[in-house]
Amino acid sequence: MKITDIVEALDLKVVSGHDGLMKNITGGYVSDLLSDVIGNAGEGSVWITLQTHQNILAVASLKDIS
């Protein structure tokens, strides 16, 4: 599954990271605690969070997650 599949299925609006829309998803992770995501999220996962600040982009980049 690719990011574009999720975007289309849920009718989402992409506001950032258009270059990564063709990335393959290998798993998922749900957490709002940034240190938890850094310690436990797997590379290639899609990350679901309620957070909306710029630090989530840094964590996603650090862990190579979407």
NUFIKE-115658 format. One record per atom (N, C-alpha, C): residue in three letters; x, y, z. Coordinates in steps of 0.001 Angstrom, whole numbers, plus 500000, padded with zeros to 6 digits. Layout:
// NUFIKE-115658
ALAXYZ;...
END
This chain:
// NUFIKE-115658
MET500838498832500000;MET500000500000500000;MET500888501237500000;LYS500442502245499310;LYS501181503508499235;LYS500386504623499932;ILE501060505704500252;ILE500418506851500895;ILE499249507350500043;THR499421507369498738;THR498346507855497856;THR497075507024498006;ASP497214505732498293;ASP496037504877498495;ASP495217505347499695;ILE495893505734500764;ILE495203506221501965;ILE494577507584501691;VAL495316508451501022;VAL494811509792500701;VAL493524509685499887;GLU493525508824498891;GLU492342508669498043;GLU491182508011498789;ALA491460506970499555;ALA490404506233500262;ALA489695507101501305;LEU490445507986501952;LEU489875508827503013;LEU489568510243502550;ASP489766510505501269;ASP489524511828500686;ASP490240512916501486;LEU491543512715501698;LEU492355513640502487;LEU492928514744501622;LYS493285515839502270;LYS493947516956501607;LYS495418516935502016;VAL496302516851501049;VAL497740516832501315;VAL498226518275501392;VAL498839518648502519;VAL499327520015502693;VAL500855520077502721;SER501508518937502812;SER502964518910502876;SER503462517526502461;GLY504665517460501954;GLY505284516177501646;GLY504790515493500395;HIS504439516264499396;HIS503949515687498135;HIS504954514719497511;ASP506236514932497751;ASP507270514068497172;ASP507229512645497743;GLY506650512479498920;GLY506628511166499567;GLY505345510383499372;LEU504471510845498514;LEU503172510188498353;LEU503263508783497761;MET504339508468497109;MET504478507136496508;MET505252506159497404;LYS505533506569498646;LYS506243505693499577;LYS505377504499499948;ASN506013503333500072;ASN505318502140500525;ASN505141502185502036;ILE503995501750502499;ILE503706501676503929;ILE503920500238504372;THR504715500053505424;THR505003498715505927;THR504329498427507255;GLY503702499423507851;GLY503041499240509139;GLY502392500532509582;GLY501943500566510802;GLY501311501756511325;GLY501681501983512776;TYR501562503227513217;TYR501848503567514612;TYR500933504710515025;VAL500324504592516197;VAL499428505619516709;VAL499942506081518065;SER500276507354518165;SER500745507917519433;SER500819509431519313;ASP500583510106520429;ASP500740511560520486;ASP501981511952521278;LEU502662510980521826;LEU503856511245522621;LEU505089511095521723;LEU505752512202521432;LEU506858512195520476;LEU507981511243520874;SER508314511185522151;SER509388510286522591;SER508999508825522390;ASP507723508506522512;ASP507234507154522264;ASP507425506784520794;VAL507105507706519919;VAL507256507471518479;VAL508733507297518130;ILE509587508143518684;ILE511025508040518425;ILE511550506680518872;GLY511077506208520002;GLY511575504947520555;GLY510979503696519940;ASN509765503788519363;ASN509074502561519001;ASN508524502449517584;ALA508326503542516891;ALA507746503468515545;ALA508751502868514572;GLY508258502012513700;GLY509128501358512731;GLY509274502168511451;GLU510424502062510842;GLU510687502731509564;GLU509667502249508529;GLY509136503181507762;GLY508159502843506729;GLY506727502814507222;SER506523503134508495;SER505168503145509056;SER504435504429508710;VAL503124504368508777;VAL502314505572508714;VAL502001505923510172;TRP502166507194510531;TRP501989507632511918;TRP500710508436512009;ILE499852508041512936;ILE498598508756513174;ILE498709509457514520;THR498481510775514521;THR498578511586515735;THR497615512761515649;LEU497269513289516807;LEU496447514493516866;LEU497307515750516899;GLN498620515573517046;GLN499541516704517110;GLN499535517461515782;THR499725518771515848;THR499727519584514628;THR500893520569514558;HIS501861520452515443;HIS502971521412515429;HIS504150520884514620;GLN505134521741514389;GLN506240521409513497;GLN507141520290514014;ASN507121519994515296;ASN507987518937515821;ASN507611517555515291;ILE506353517364514885;ILE505995516048514340;ILE506695515795513011;LEU506949516852512257;LEU507680516694510996;LEU509112516261511258;ALA509718516809512299;ALA511092516434512646;ALA511163514980513083;VAL510199514535513876;VAL510188513139514336;VAL509929512199513162;ALA508987512552512312;ALA508684511719511141;ALA509909511595510236;SER510633512674510069;SER511836512655509243;SER512933511807509905;LEU513085511972511198;LEU514097511224511947;LEU513865509719511836;LYS512618509292511914;LYS512272507869511900;LYS511912507327510513;ASP511907508188509495;ASP511515507830508132;ASP510128507189508121;ILE509176507910508746;ILE507786507473508769;ILE506906508531508101;SER505738508121507712;SER504832509034507010;SER503726509514507932;
END
